[in-house]
Amino acid sequence: MFNNFEFLNPHYLFLLLIIPLLIIWYWFFNRYRKTPVIYSQIEAFSNRKNWRIRFRCLPDVLRMLVLILLIIAIARPQSYWNIMEKDREGIDIVLAMDISSSMLAEDFKPNRLEAAKAMAKEFVELRKDDNIGIVAFAGESYTQCPPTIDHIVVQELLDKLTTGQIDDGTAIGDGLATAVNRIKDSKTKSKAIILLTDGMNNLGSIDPLMAAEIAKKFNIRVYTIGVGNNGLAPLPYETPFGKQYQYVEVKIDEKLLKEIAKETNGKYFRSTNKKSLQSIFNDIDKMEKSVVNTTLFQQKAELGIFFIAIALLLFIAEELLRKTLFNTKP
């Protein structure tokens, strides 16, 4: 079950040196604590050495075991569970997600951002062997999750993406450049960025086409998705009277997104429903995959609780024996 075993605080194991000292003290104390009683004759006691007398030290042995188990527990024994290495086929992918305020428009239900997150989570679930990361951008960009094979973490961090975390706006170039930086040094043969946005580049310090050139230099394909229906979209805003809506024109710089995709041998998709993402799945599945050696392991298992539980049972047993079978008080 457990392949590796270790103690987080091994220095506490030195406390086990107390046990031999306690045994010596117990032997010495029991030898010299006897009080002499004078009898006229001892024939009546010559055959009285029953099992209670023979096992009278059992409660003390249990006390020693309790102490040993507690010392082991505070040393925090741990184990890795099912560590194994295997070769997998996969690619490196970064999801670059637009989290500007316009992503709250409700032409998608419940809104564009939540719909995009749902599509991204579905994508992550299908890509079992890929390293996947997340970059978020609005008026600036940041890494929400570096590329990892732990897709549970990726999906949890996707859920935490919300608008208002950074300055508002649409810095497509910054978002793309940050995504490129996350996988440019990867050793896999195939690398891809999926960029989802609903607007036009209006902020940022890096030109989107320059970022696309950098992506091309590192053999990274960029798939761009314009999120939003044609025409006007209802955008909610808060007022003293509750949530109100204003209708805003959908402005997606499709020309720019197409140029980015073309420059990097990727594709552009207009996302008006979830079916458009399926086309991306099909394209990425056709990309050349790379064999990567990966170590997989589950989280460390804390074993101290088991030692504490056994120590508690032995302590209860000791107390019961002292107060019943081995009770020496009248």
Secondary structure, 3 states (H helix, E strand, C coil): CEEEEEECCHHHHHHHHHHHHHHHHHHHHHHHCCCCCCCCCCHHHCCCCCHHHHCCCHHHHHHHHHHHHHHHHHCCEEEEECCEEEEEEECEEEEEEECCHHHHCCCCCCCHHHHHHHHHHHHHHHCCCCEEEEEEECCCEEEEEEEECCHHHHHHHHHCCCCCCCCCCCCHHHHHHHHHHHHCCCCCCCEEEEEEECCCCCCCCCCHHHHHHHHHHCCEEEEEEEECCCCEEEEEEEECCEEEEEEEECCCCHHHHHHHHHHCCCCEEEECCCHHHHHHHHHHHCCCCEEEEEEECCCCEECHHHHHHHHHHHHHHHHHHHHCCCCCCC
